[in-house]
Amino acid sequence: MFLDPQGCPVCQYCVEAEDQFFRWFDIEAFADPAMQLRLRRSAGFCAPHARRALAIRQLAPAHAIVRGALDRLGSDPPAPGECPACASVSQAREHAEQMLGSVTASRAMSARYAQRERGACLPHLTATIAVGDADVARSLAEKLRRDLATSDDLELLAGRDREADSRVALRAALPSGLAVDAASSAEAERATWHVDACPVCLAAGRSERRYLDWRRHEERADAIDLDQDPGLLCAAHVHELAALDERAGGRAARRVRERWVHELDGLLKRWPPPPPRTRRLLRGRRRAPAPRLRAPLCPACRARDGAEERHLDLLLRLLAQRPYADAYDAAHGVCLRHALLAGEGPAAGRIRGALRARLAALEWEIAEAGRKQGWDARHERPGPEQTARLRLAALLDGATFLGGPARELP
């Protein structure tokens, strides 16, 4: 794998690890007590992996997940656990990065790696070159610099992303034109509560969509001010912009590529030359690790995260007023992720109390959906409880649907 002609070996290793995890989960792990305990501790999967888990349509994990969410909202919440799928992929990524460093530590293997059409992608190599021997890191950085200068391949620049099209479709489906005639920001915020989704995630998703739409038009116009932006689109948003508009995505990828080539040029110029090999062997120890390359802040991420912070703050202020508090109690309410970020105080307590009540009702619906799968209930028609697993995913983290209402995924 690490000496194949092309493609990022770390991406390939991680993709195979993720596919293997969900194949195992679909076949038997969903019912494994140890897996259900992990899901209860983590209160489900992270948003990207929750989208994939929803395709499996198993109800058994939902019981553990909803209990885990209720545990997190209790008076003595346990320490949160890691998403099981993330843990599997993270372990695979660390192993692949170590293997990549080991392969390129050999002169013969390093020469073969340098002959690949494309080496490891930028996101994985920026982490790999900071680990292990500095000479190995330098050879990896030089290979990456050559690849970026000669290839316009998107996977080399931003890694492999198999769900960029799905995220773009979910974000395009977000409601727009809400409260265009609102007399105040408070009324505009209240109008979003009529949408069956977390209002904070909805605000974040709409802000992210506005930025990407603006960026698409600016890229197509080849705006000069984009070259002066200190930020740089992250890998996920480069993929999404390319999926949204191939021409604009290509131009944005070119800007990212040029910036990273410049950064790598500067890093390689400052890199101290390696001492003679015999001297290194006599020393019997490694040189200090190479400095880590740090990616600039992504402006699309900044727009999304800033909207989350502002709208959660506004929501907490509005809940201090009785009319808004009563309207919130009848609405969907915020997801678990934002309820846990609400802090302390009466407004935060109201948010968590309302979420506990909604999760308790969902727990009954999940049990009812399971009951109707039994032989003795075969005469009963499926009801709205069949969508409880989707609504549970939205209540745990509205980012699962990019801020929109719960729905079946394509």
C-alpha positions in Angstrom: 0.0 0.0 0.0 2.7 2.5 1.0 4.6 1.9 -2.2 1.7 1.7 -4.6 2.1 3.9 -7.7 -0.3 6.7 -6.6 -2.9 7.8 -4.0 -2.5 8.7 -0.4 -1.7 5.5 1.6 -2.9 7.0 4.9 -6.3 8.0 3.3 -6.6 4.5 1.9 -5.8 2.9 5.2 -8.3 5.1 7.0 -11.1 4.5 4.5 -10.6 0.7 4.8 -10.7 0.9 8.6 -13.9 2.9 8.5 -15.5 0.6 6.0 -14.5 -2.4 8.1 -15.8 -0.9 11.3 -19.3 -0.3 9.8 -19.4 -3.7 8.1 -18.8 -5.3 11.4 -21.2 -2.9 13.1 -23.9 -3.8 10.6 -23.4 -7.6 10.9 -23.2 -8.1 14.7 -21.5 -5.3 16.7 -24.8 -3.3 16.9 -26.0 -5.9 19.4 -22.7 -6.5 21.2 -23.0 -5.4 24.9 -19.5 -3.9 24.9 -20.3 -1.8 21.8 -23.6 -0.7 23.3 -21.8 0.4 26.5 -19.3 2.4 24.4 -22.2 4.1 22.5 -23.9 4.9 25.8 -20.7 6.5 27.1 -20.2 8.5 24.0 -24.0 9.3 23.6 -23.8 8.0 20.0 -21.6 8.7 17.1 -20.1 12.0 16.0 -22.1 13.8 13.3 -20.2 12.5 10.2 -20.3 8.9 11.5 -23.9 9.2 12.6 -24.9 9.9 9.0 -23.3 6.7 8.0 -24.8 4.7 11.0 -28.3 5.9 10.1 -28.1 3.8 6.9 -27.8 0.6 8.9 -31.4 1.0 10.4 -30.8 -1.0 13.6 -32.8 0.0 16.6 -30.7 -1.8 19.2 -28.0 0.9 19.5 -30.6 3.6 19.8 -31.7 2.4 23.2 -28.2 2.7 24.5 -27.6 6.0 22.8 -30.7 7.7 24.3 -29.8 6.4 27.7 -26.3 7.8 27.3 -27.8 11.2 26.3 -30.0 11.2 29.4 -26.9 10.3 31.5 -25.1 13.3 30.1 -28.0 15.6 31.2 -28.1 14.2 34.7 -26.9 15.8 37.9 -23.8 13.7 38.0 -22.8 13.1 34.3 -20.1 10.6 33.5 -17.0 11.5 31.6 -17.8 11.5 27.8 -16.5 8.7 25.7 -15.1 8.9 22.2 -17.1 8.1 19.1 -16.4 4.3 18.5 -16.0 4.9 14.7 -13.6 7.8 15.4 -11.6 5.7 17.7 -11.2 3.0 15.1 -10.2 5.5 12.3 -7.9 7.4 14.6 -6.0 4.2 15.6 -5.7 3.2 11.9 -4.4 6.7 11.0 -1.8 6.7 13.7 -0.7 3.2 12.6 -0.5 4.3 9.0 1.4 7.4 9.8 3.9 5.4 11.8 4.2 2.9 9.0 4.8 5.7 6.5 7.6 7.1 8.7 9.1 3.6 9.0 9.0 2.9 5.3 10.7 6.2 4.3 13.3 5.8 7.0 15.1 3.2 4.8 17.1 4.7 2.0 15.9 2.0 -0.5 12.3 2.4 0.5 12.5 6.2 0.6 13.8 6.1 -3.0 10.9 4.0 -4.1 8.4 6.2 -2.3 9.9 9.3 -4.0 9.2 7.6 -7.4 5.4 7.4 -6.7 3.3 9.5 -8.9 1.7 11.0 -5.8 2.6 10.6 -2.2 0.6 11.0 1.0 -1.9 13.9 1.0 -1.3 17.3 2.6 -3.6 16.9 5.6 -1.9 13.6 6.7 1.6 14.7 6.0 1.4 17.9 8.0 0.9 15.7 11.0 3.3 12.9 10.0 6.4 15.1 9.4 6.3 16.3 13.0 6.7 12.7 14.3 9.9 10.7 14.4 13.2 11.3 12.8 13.7 14.8 11.4 15.5 13.4 8.3 12.5 11.3 7.5 10.3 14.3 8.0 12.4 16.3 5.6 12.2 13.7 2.8 8.4 13.5 3.2 8.2 17.3 3.1 10.3 17.5 0.0 8.2 14.8 -1.7 5.0 16.7 -0.8 6.5 20.0 -2.1 7.3 18.4 -5.5 3.9 16.8 -5.7 2.0 20.0 -5.0 4.0 21.9 -7.5 3.4 19.4 -10.3 -0.1 18.0 -9.6 -3.5 19.7 -9.3 -5.1 16.6 -7.9 -7.7 17.5 -5.2 -7.1 14.4 -3.2 -3.4 15.3 -2.8 -4.3 18.7 -1.6 -7.3 17.9 0.6 -7.3 14.2 1.2 -10.1 11.8 0.4 -13.7 13.0 1.2 -16.5 10.6 0.2 -19.4 12.6 1.6 -18.8 16.2 0.3 -21.6 15.9 -2.2 -24.0 14.7 0.6 -23.1 17.7 2.8 -23.6 20.1 0.0 -27.1 18.6 -0.7 -28.0 18.8 3.0 -26.9 22.4 3.3 -28.8 23.4 0.1 -32.0 22.0 1.6 -31.8 24.3 4.6 -34.7 26.7 4.8 -34.1 30.3 3.8 -36.0 33.5 3.9 -37.0 33.1 7.5 -38.3 36.2 9.3 -37.4 38.6 6.4 -39.8 41.2 7.9 -38.8 40.8 11.5 -38.6 44.0 13.5 -35.8 42.8 15.7 -33.1 40.2 16.0 -35.1 38.6 18.8 -38.1 38.1 16.5 -35.9 36.8 13.7 -34.4 34.3 16.1 -37.8 33.2 17.4 -39.0 32.7 13.8 -36.3 30.0 13.3 -37.8 28.0 16.3 -40.7 27.0 14.0 -38.2 24.8 12.0 -38.1 21.3 13.4 -34.3 21.5 14.1 -31.8 22.8 16.6 -31.9 26.6 16.1 -28.2 27.0 16.9 -27.1 24.3 14.3 -29.5 25.9 11.8 -27.9 29.3 12.2 -24.5 27.7 11.9 -25.5 25.8 8.7 -27.1 28.9 7.1 -24.0 31.0 7.9 -21.7 28.4 6.4 -23.9 28.2 3.3 -23.8 32.0 2.9 -20.1 32.0 3.1 -19.6 29.2 0.6 -22.1 30.9 -1.8 -20.3 34.2 -1.5 -16.9 32.5 -1.9 -18.2 30.7 -5.1 -19.1 34.1 -6.7 -15.8 35.7 -5.6 -13.8 32.8 -7.0 -15.6 32.9 -10.3 -14.9 36.6 -10.4 -11.3 36.0 -9.5 -11.6 38.7 -6.8 -8.2 40.2 -5.8 -9.1 40.4 -2.1 -9.1 36.6 -1.7 -5.3 36.7 -2.1 -5.1 39.0 0.9 -7.2 36.9 3.2 -5.0 35.5 6.0 -7.3 32.5 6.3 -7.2 29.4 4.2 -10.0 27.0 3.4 -9.8 23.7 5.2 -9.8 20.3 3.4 -13.5 19.7 4.0 -14.5 23.1 2.6 -12.3 22.8 -0.4 -14.1 19.6 -1.3 -17.5 21.2 -0.7 -16.7 24.2 -2.8 -15.5 21.9 -5.6 -18.7 19.8 -5.3 -20.8 23.0 -5.4 -19.0 24.6 -8.3 -16.2 22.9 -10.1 -14.7 26.1 -11.5 -14.8 28.0 -8.2 -13.5 24.9 -6.4 -10.6 24.6 -8.8 -9.6 28.2 -8.2 -9.9 27.9 -4.5 -7.8 24.8 -4.5 -5.2 26.6 -6.6 -5.0 29.3 -3.9 -4.6 26.7 -1.1 -2.0 24.9 -3.1 0.1 28.0 -3.8 0.0 29.0 -0.1 1.2 25.6 1.0 3.9 25.4 -1.6 5.1 28.8 -0.2 4.9 27.5 3.4 6.9 24.3 2.5 9.5 26.4 0.6 10.1 28.5 3.7 10.1 25.4 6.0 12.7 23.6 3.9 14.9 26.6 3.6 15.0 26.9 7.4 15.5 23.2 7.9 19.0 22.4 9.2 21.1 20.2 6.9 21.4 16.5 8.1 24.7 15.6 9.7 26.8 12.8 8.1 25.2 9.4 8.4 28.3 8.0 10.2 28.1 10.7 12.8 24.4 10.0 13.3 25.1 6.3 13.8 27.9 7.0 16.3 25.6 9.3 18.3 23.1 6.5 18.6 20.2 8.9 19.0 17.7 10.8 16.9 17.7 14.4 16.2 14.9 16.6 17.5 11.6 16.2 15.7 10.7 18.6 12.9 8.4 21.6 13.7 4.7 20.9 13.1 3.1 22.7 10.1 0.0 24.6 11.3 -2.8 25.3 8.9 -4.2 28.8 8.9 -7.7 29.3 10.2 -10.4 28.4 7.7 -12.8 31.3 7.1 -15.8 29.0 6.4 -15.2 27.3 9.7 -14.9 30.7 11.4 -18.2 31.8 9.9 -19.9 28.6 11.1 -18.4 28.6 14.6 -19.0 32.3 15.1 -22.6 31.9 14.2 -23.0 29.0 16.7 -21.5 31.1 19.5 -23.5 34.2 18.8 -26.9 32.5 18.4 -26.5 30.3 21.5 -25.7 33.5 23.4 -28.8 35.2 22.0 -31.0 32.2 22.8 -29.9 32.2 26.5 -30.7 35.9 26.7 -34.1 35.5 25.2 -35.1 32.6 27.5 -34.9 35.1 30.4 -38.1 36.6 29.0 -41.4 34.7 29.6 -42.9 35.0 26.1 -39.8 33.6 24.5 -39.4 30.9 27.1 -42.9 29.7 26.5 -42.4 29.6 22.8 -39.1 27.7 23.2 -40.9 25.0 25.3 -43.2 24.3 22.3 -40.3 24.2 19.8 -37.8 21.6 18.8 -35.1 23.1 21.0 -31.3 22.8 20.9 -29.4 19.6 20.5 -27.5 17.8 23.2 -24.2 19.2 22.0 -25.3 22.8 22.4 -27.3 22.1 25.6 -24.0 21.0 27.2 -22.3 24.2 26.0 -25.0 26.4 27.5 -23.3 26.7 30.9 -25.2 27.3 34.1 -28.1 29.4 35.2 -31.9 29.4 34.8 -31.9 29.6 31.0 -29.4 26.7 30.7 -31.4 24.7 33.1 -34.5 25.3 31.1 -32.8 24.1 27.9 -31.5 20.9 29.5 -34.9 20.2 31.2 -36.8 20.6 27.9 -34.2 18.3 26.1 -34.6 15.7 28.8 -38.3 15.6 28.3 -37.9 15.3 24.5 -35.4 12.5 24.9 -37.7 10.6 27.3 -40.5 10.8 24.7 -38.1 9.6 22.0 -37.0 6.7 24.2 -40.7 5.5 24.3 -41.0 5.9 20.5 -37.8 3.8 20.0 -39.1 1.1 22.3 -42.5 1.2 20.4 -40.7 0.9 17.0 -38.8 -2.2 18.4 -42.1 -3.7 19.7 -43.7 -3.4 16.2 -40.9 -5.4 14.8 -42.0 -8.4 16.8 -44.0 -11.3 15.4 -46.9 -10.6 17.8 -47.3 -7.1 16.4 -47.2 -8.0 12.7 -50.9 -6.9 12.4 -50.1 -3.3 13.4 -49.2 -0.7 10.9 -45.9 1.3 11.3 -46.5 4.7 12.7 -44.4 7.9 13.2 -42.3 6.1 15.7 -40.4 4.6 12.7 -38.6 8.0 12.3 -37.6 8.2 15.9 -34.0 7.1 15.1 -33.7 10.1 12.7 -35.1 12.6 15.2 -32.8 11.2 17.9 -29.8 11.8 15.7 -30.9 15.4 15.2 -31.5 15.9 18.9 -28.0 14.6 19.8 -26.2 16.8 17.3 -28.0 19.0 14.7 -24.8 19.0 12.6 -25.8 15.4 11.6 -28.2 17.1 9.1 -26.1 20.2 8.7 -28.6 22.2 10.8 -31.7 21.1 9.0 -34.6 18.9 10.1 -34.2 15.2 10.4 -34.7 13.3 7.2 -33.7 10.1 5.4 -30.3 10.5 3.9 -29.6 9.7 0.2 
